[in-house]
Structures are given as structure tokens and as C-alpha cells.
């Protein structure tokens, strides 16, 4: 039997495409949530790092031997 002769073919394909659309939307939603969470964590980390730099005492200039690239 040819799939195009199936009377329920169009309904089945509509269901499949709807489910694929929902899957894609769910993936986008989850990705955006993860980005928002990671952005918050990075922002907090950056604020703490800036606080530590402000609170630290001034240091003497480093020589080339002491300079460690970050």
C-alpha cells in the first residue's frame, strides 16, 4: 500500500510536525534558561572578583619573573 493512499496520512503528518515543533521550542526554551542561569553565575562571580580587587591592598610592581599570565 502506498503511504499517500492512507486516509489518515495527512492527520499523522500534522501530528508529527506539531510534535517536532514543540520539541524544537522546548529545546530553545531550555537553552535560554541555561544561558540565563550561566549569565547570573558569571555576573555574581565577576562582582565578587571586582570586590576582592577593590579590597586588596596595593601590591608592589612585579618583575617579569613574578608575572604569571592569567
C-alpha positions in Angstrom: 0.0 0.0 0.0 1.3 3.5 -0.9 1.6 5.9 2.0 -0.2 8.6 0.0 -3.3 6.3 -0.3 -3.6 6.1 3.5 -6.7 8.2 4.5 -5.1 9.1 7.9 -1.7 10.1 6.3 -2.3 13.9 6.5 -3.5 13.8 10.1 -0.5 11.6 11.1 1.9 14.0 9.4 0.3 17.0 11.1 0.7 15.3 14.4 4.4 14.5 13.7 5.2 18.1 12.6 3.3 19.5 15.6 5.3 17.3 18.0 8.6 18.3 16.2 7.7 21.9 16.5 7.0 21.5 20.3 10.3 19.7 20.7 12.2 22.5 18.9 10.5 25.1 21.1 11.3 23.1 24.2 14.9 22.9 23.2 15.1 26.6 22.6 13.4 27.3 25.9 15.8 25.1 27.8 18.8 26.7 26.1 17.6 30.2 27.0 17.1 29.1 30.6 20.6 27.7 30.8 22.1 30.8 29.3 20.2 33.0 31.8 21.4 30.8 34.7 25.0 30.8 33.5 24.9 34.6 32.9 23.7 35.1 36.6 26.5 32.9 37.8 29.1 34.7 35.7 27.8 38.1 36.9 28.0 37.1 40.6 31.5 35.7 40.0 32.6 38.9 38.3 31.1 41.1 41.1 32.9 39.1 43.8 36.2 39.3 41.8 35.8 43.0 41.5 35.1 43.3 45.2 38.2 41.3 46.0 40.3 43.5 43.7 39.0 46.7 45.3 39.5 45.4 48.9 43.0 44.1 48.3 46.0 46.2 49.4 48.1 47.8 46.7 50.9 45.5 45.7 54.5 46.2 44.7 55.2 46.1 41.0 56.1 42.6 39.8 59.1 41.7 37.8 58.9 39.6 34.7 59.9 36.5 36.6 57.0 37.0 39.1 54.4 38.0 36.4 52.2 35.0 35.8 49.8 35.4 32.8 46.2 34.8 33.8 
